[in-house]
Amino acid sequence: MIERKILEEKIRNLENMLLKMYSITVRGVQAIVDLPSDEALKIIEESEYSSDILNWEIFEEAIATIATQQPTAKDLRFIVMATTIAAVHERINDLALDIAKAIKKIDDVPVELKNSIKTAVETILKMLEVTKNAMVAHSFIDVHDKLSKLDDIIDGIFRGALDFLEGKEDISIRTVMNLVMILRDLERIGDLVGKIGARLIYIETGKMVPIK
């Protein structure tokens, strides 16, 4: 009984660490819409740095918990998946920093693409909220469908932006390349949030159901 209580405390600690990672990621992703301001870049750099440190802290906590508590079944799935979810968050923050660096290289982002970037960021934040709510409530009903529909929106934004750039001969090749990278990285972030959702579903069901 005492051992079970200790394990439950360890799991709650990992959950809280993941919620902290979620907050770091949200802060970094939100700042994308305020680029190329120096303050937005600073926030994204801080988020990337903090997520890197927290990723390793979660990994170390998970390894220690497995070694000392010998969890099984759902508890073990959560602890193992906590490390992969943290790693996905860390990657999202890496991509946010890549986006920030690319935007800094562009003299002027076309208004149409500013709107596309803003919509993509807002959609990613909705996806992140779905994963957070699912973890907090331990309820994964409709997580797959919700994330898939939102990811479809981001994919559509990416395709629409590419079509827009194909018809813009007045934009330099260098600018086009950076804009494509920005939009591609936003699309990748959407896919990564889908991977978080898939891991949460695995924790509950023991089955890996890919979300795109």
N, C-alpha and C positions, 0 to 999 in steps of 0.2 A: 504493500500500500504506500509506504514511504517512497519506494523507488518510482512508483507510478506518479506520485505528486511531483517528484523532482523532474521527471521527464516532461510532464505537462508544463512546468515552469520554463523548462528549456525551449519547448515548442512555442510558448507564448513570447518568449524573448526573441526567437527567430522571426515570428510574425511581426513583432514591433520593429525589428530591424528592416524587414521588407517594406513595412509601411513608411519608414524613414527613407528608404531608397526610392519608393514611389514619389514622395514629396520632393526629393532632390531632382528626379527626372522631370516631374511636372514643372518645376521652377525653370529648369534649363530649356525645355521644349517651349514653354510660354514665351520665353525671351526671344525666340526666333523672330516673332512678328515685329519686334522692336529694333531689329538690326537695320542698318549697320551702326547703331549708336554704341559708343564705348561702354556704357553701362550694361547694355544687353550682352555685349561680348564678355564683359567681366563676370556676369551671372553665369553664362554658359561655361566659361573656363572654370569657375568655382564648382559648378555642378559636375563637370567632367572629373575634376580632381577628387571631389568628395565621394562620387560614385565608385571610383577606382579603389579608394581606401575601404569603403564600406563593403564592397564586393569581397575583398579579402577577409574582412572581419567576419562576414557571414559564413564564408567558406571554413574558416578556422573554428567558429562556433559549431557549425554542423559536424565537422570531423570529430571534435571533442565530444559532442553529444552522442554520436554513433559509437565512439570508442568506450564511453563510460556508462551509457544507458542501454545499449544494445536494443534499440527499437525494432519493431516488426510492423508488417502490413502497412496500414495507412500512415502511421507515425513515421515509419522509415521512408515512405514515398514523399511525405511532406519535407522531411529534412534534406533528402537528396535533391528534390526539386527546388528547394529554397536556394541552393547554390547555383542552379542553372538559371533560375529566374533573376537572381542578383546579377549574374553574368550578362544576361540579356539587357537588363537595365543599364549596366555599365557600357554596353555596346551602343545603346540608344544615345547615351550622353556623348560618346565618341563621335557619332554621326552628327549630333547637334553642333558640336565644335567644328566638324568639317564644313557644315553648312555655313556657319558663321564666318569661317575663313574665306569661303567662296564668295559670299555676299560682299565681303570687304574688298574683293578684287573687282567688283562691278561698279561702274560709275553711276549707273541709274537703272534700276529694275523697272521694266515696263509696268504700268498700272495694272494691266490685265493679269500679269504674273504675280504681282504683289497680292492681288485678291485671291489668286490660286493658292499661293503659299499660306495666306491667312486661313483660308478654308481648310486646307490640309492640316494645318496645326490644330485648328479647332476640332477637327475630326479625330486626330490622334489623341487629343486630350480626353475626348469622349470615350475612346477605346481604353485608355488608361484607367478612367473612372470605372468602367465596367469590370476590369480586372480587380481593382481595389475593392469595390463593393462585393464582388464574389468571394474574395478571400476573407473579408471581415465578417460577412454573413454566413460563410461556409455553405453557400448555396450557389450551384453552378447551372441552374435551369436557364436555358436560352443564351448562355454565354457564347456558345459556338455561333449561333445564328446572329446575335447582336454584333459580335466582332466581325463576322464575315460580311455583313451588310455595310458596316462602316468602312471596312477595308476596301470594299468595292468602290466606295465613293472616292477614296484616295487614288485607287488605280485609274478611275475615270478622270480625275484631275490631272494625273500624270500624262495620260494619253491626250487629253485636250490641250495641255500646255505644249506638248511636242508638236501637235498639229499647228498651233499658233506660231511656234518658232519657225516651222518650215516655210511659212509664208512671209517672214520678216527679213527682207534683204538688206534693210537699213541697220541691222544689228551686227556688230563685229563677230567674227568666228570665236574669238576669245570669250566674249560675253555669252554667246550661245552655249559654249562648252561649259562654262561655269553655271549657267542657269539650268542646263540639263542635269548637271551633277547635283545641284540643290534639290531639284524635283525628284530625281532618282533616289537620293538619300531620304527624302520625306516618304517616298513609297516604301523604301526598305524599313523605315521605322514602323510604318503601319504593319508590315509583315512581322516584325519582331514583337510587336505588342500582341499579335495573333499567336505567336509562339508562347508568350506568357500565359495566354488563355488556355492553350492546349495543355500546358503543364499543370495548370490549376485543375482542369478536368481530369487529368491523369491521377492527381492526388486523391480525388474523390472516388473515381471509378476503377482505377488500375488499368485503364485503357487509354492509349495515345490516339487522340482524334485530331489530326492536323487541321489547322485553320489557315488554309492557303499556304 
